[in-house]
Amino acid sequence: MPPLKYTAEELKEKVKEYFDMKEKERQDKDSDLVYMSISDICSFLNITSRTWRNYREKDDYFPPIKRAEEIIKNEWMKNLFYPGRNATGAIFYAKNTWGWSDKQEVEHTGQIEHSHSPKLESLGDDQLEALASAFSEDDEDGVIDVTPED
């Protein structure tokens, strides 16, 4: 692996410089929204996204990387709630960058117990008579009422 471009302290300063630049851009545009992304900060740092991920895995680099990612994520989340904005791009970015999902994946590892319907042989005479009369009734709706009569 080639040597890292920045020390942990240098990276922290460069990340701060990036966000200072974005804040100035926000003030110049007089807007609450500015474009930020992992790709954008990597471009600013002149590193690849793979290098970004490598930095992320190192303990002393992790805090500024994580903080930067949280700031960028929060900026994108504003797009979800900002009046008059189409949130589709922000949703797409969140799903592809942050692993967000529309659905929950649930894995069941236990057993499922169920009981089978009783066999006809195990039914009592009154139950069999109720079934027989229900099947013999001529009901145009195709509905069989097996509710016991009181």
Stockholm file with secondary structure:
# STOCKHOLM 1.0

chainA/1-150         MPPLKYTAEELKEKVKEYFDMKEKERQDKDSDLVYMSISDICSFLNITSRTWRNYREKDDYFPPIKRAEEIIKNEWMKNLFYPGRNATGAIFYAKNTWGWSDKQEVEHTGQIEHSHSPKLESLGDDQLEALASAFSEDDEDGVIDVTPED
#=GR chainA/1-150 SS CCCCSSCHHHHHHHHHHHHHHHHHHHHHHTCSCCCCCHHHHHHHHTCCHHHHHHHHTSTTTHHHHHHHHHHHHHHHHHHHHSTTCCTHHHHHHHHHHHCCCSSCCCCCCSCCCCCCCCCGGGSCHHHHHHHHHHHHSCCTTCCCCCCCCC
#=GC SS_cons         CCCCSSCHHHHHHHHHHHHHHHHHHHHHHTCSCCCCCHHHHHHHHTCCHHHHHHHHTSTTTHHHHHHHHHHHHHHHHHHHHSTTCCTHHHHHHHHHHHCCCSSCCCCCCSCCCCCCCCCGGGSCHHHHHHHHHHHHSCCTTCCCCCCCCC
//
